[in-house]
Amino acid sequence: MKIVVSVENPTPEALADLDAFLTKHAAAVETDTGWTPARARSYYEELRPRAQTIVREALCRGGVVPADALRGEDGKGLNGHANGLKSILAKGVQKELWPHGMKQPVVGIGPGYGKVQGYRIRGEALPAFREGLAHLLDQQDGDA
């Protein structure tokens, strides 16, 4: 048996009933940890503006943004930083926005030490981010 549940705007009573049902059938419950358009949108909305810049730029560039595209006029500091990219995922789990076990959707590109060479949206998350944040891409196209 496989149980698939999607609940939007449940009443407290419905949540209590659902919780009792899922507890009773816990052995058959598998958490969906994939990125959906709604999850991508809420992730983006939880980010600070500078981290949002990384996601927006990556989306506009097919899922990858080089660090040079994020650097300021001085060529040094990044106009957007990744601090929030990791921490917001953990905070979202605590706030019950997303289930525990979701993979970080945006990761740094680089040798693992020193300056990052850029950022990429993971391939399995990219379609959800494209769909969930399509309005950002539409706005960007309108600005061009």
For each residue, the residues with C-beta under 8 A, 3 or more apart:
1: 25 28
2: 28 30
3: 22 25 28 29 30
4: 32
5: 18 22
6:
7: 10 14 15 18
8:
9:
10: 7 14 15 18
11: 14 15
12: 15 16
13: 16 17
14: 7 10 11 17 18
15: 7 10 11 12 18 19
16: 12 13 19 20
17: 13 14 20 21
18: 5 7 10 14 15 21 22
19: 15 16 22 23
20: 16 17 23 24
21: 17 18 24 25
22: 3 5 18 19 25 26 29
23: 19 20 26
24: 20 21
25: 1 3 21 22 28 29
26: 22 23 29
27:
28: 1 2 3 25
29: 3 22 25 26
30: 2 3
31: 99 100 101
32: 4 99
33: 99 100 101 102 103
34: 102 124 128
35: 39 40 43 102 105 124 125 128 129
36: 39 40 128 132
37: 40 41 128 129 131 132
38: 41 42 132
39: 35 36 42 43 97 98 102 128 132
40: 35 36 37 43 44 105 125 128 129 131 132 133
41: 37 38 44 45 132 133
42: 38 39 45 46 92 97 98
43: 35 39 40 46 47 88 89 92 97 98 105
44: 40 41 47 52 55 129 132 133 136
45: 41 42
46: 42 43 88 91 92 97
47: 43 44 51 52 55 84 85 88
48: 51 52 84
49: 52 53
50: 53 54 79 80 81 84
51: 47 48 54 55 80 81 82 83 84 85 88
52: 44 47 48 49 55 56 80
53: 49 50 56 57 70 79 80
54: 50 51 57 58 65 70 80 81 82 85 106 119
55: 44 47 51 52 58 59 106 121 129 133
56: 52 53 59 60 133 136 140
57: 53 54 60 61 65 69 70 80
58: 54 55 61 63 64 65 106 119 120 121
59: 55 56 63 121 129 130 133 136 137
60: 56 57 65 137 140
61: 57 58 64 65 69
62:
63: 58 59 120 121 123 126
64: 58 61 109 118 119 120 121
65: 54 57 58 60 61 69 70 118 119 120
66: 69 70 117 118
67: 70 71 78 115 116 117 118 119
68: 71 118
69: 57 61 65 66 118
70: 53 54 57 65 66 67 78 79 80 118
71: 67 68 74 75 76 77 78 79
72: 75 76 77 78 79
73:
74: 71 77
75: 71 72
76: 71 72
77: 71 72 74
78: 67 70 71 72 81
79: 50 53 70 71 72
80: 50 51 52 53 54 57 70
81: 50 51 54 78 84
82: 51 54 85 86 106 108 116 119
83: 51 86 87
84: 47 48 50 51 81 87 88
85: 47 51 54 82 88 89 104 106 119
86: 82 83 89 90 104
87: 83 84 90 91
88: 43 46 47 51 84 85 91 92
89: 43 85 86 92 93 98 102 104 105
90: 86 87 93 94
91: 46 87 88 94 95
92: 42 43 46 88 89 95 97 98
93: 89 90 96 97 98 99 100 102
94: 90 91
95: 91 92
96: 93
97: 39 42 43 46 92 93
98: 39 42 43 89 92 93 102
99: 31 32 33 93 102
100: 31 33 93
101: 31 33
102: 33 34 35 39 89 93 98 99 105
103: 33 122 124 125
104: 85 86 89 107 122
105: 35 40 43 89 102 121 122 125 129
106: 54 55 58 82 85 119 120 121 122
107: 104 119 120 122
108: 82 116 117 118 119
109: 64 116 117 118 119 120
110: 113 114 115 116 117 118
111: 114 117
112:
113: 110
114: 110 111
115: 67 110
116: 67 82 108 109 110 119
117: 66 67 108 109 110 111
118: 64 65 66 67 68 69 70 108 109 110
119: 54 58 64 65 67 82 85 106 107 108 109 116
120: 58 63 64 65 106 107 109
121: 55 58 59 63 64 105 106 125 126 129
122: 103 104 105 106 107 125 126
123: 63 126
124: 34 35 103
125: 35 40 103 105 121 122 128 129
126: 63 121 122 123 129 130
127: 130 131
128: 34 35 36 37 39 40 125 131 132
129: 35 37 40 44 55 59 105 121 125 126 132 133
130: 59 126 127 133 134 137
131: 37 40 127 128 134
132: 36 37 38 39 40 41 44 128 129
133: 40 41 44 55 56 59 129 130 136 137
134: 130 131 137 138
135: 138 139
136: 44 56 59 133 139 140
137: 59 60 130 133 134 140 141
138: 134 135 141 142
139: 135 136 142 143
140: 56 60 136 137 143 144
141: 137 138 144
142: 138 139
143: 139 140
144: 140 141
